[in-house]
Amino acid sequence: WDEHLGEALWAYRTTHKLTTGFTPFQLTFGLEAVVPIEIQIPSLRLALEHDLGEAESLTERLLTLEKLDEGRFRALHKNKSIQVQRKLRHDKLKNLIEFQPGDLVMVVDS
């Protein structure tokens, strides 16, 4: 099983998560992961990145860092929103049993 751990981690890190709307890779590095097949058969995204000069590359990197902060901020708020939704759903489905004086209850001595 340990031989497949790398592939399993790659799949987890590059899959969009419902709670954040982003992949863990995006939240860490601020951009989409380059899929291994894109290295052998360059995609349009990679071709555009390689044609940038030094100044354009620096500008692009700064924009990526700004997007990273914005993405993390949005992910945090989305995560909190989903937590609130889940708590409301849990509380709505929870059966609260109210005991009255004289009700029989089971007491377990552990």
Buried (B, 14 or more C-beta within 10 A) or exposed (E): EEEEEEEEEBEEBBEEBEEBBBBBBBBEEBBEBBEEEBEEEBEEEEEEBEEEEEEEEEEBEEEEEEEBEEBBEEBEEBBEEBEEEEEEEEEEEEEEEEEEEEEEEEEEEE
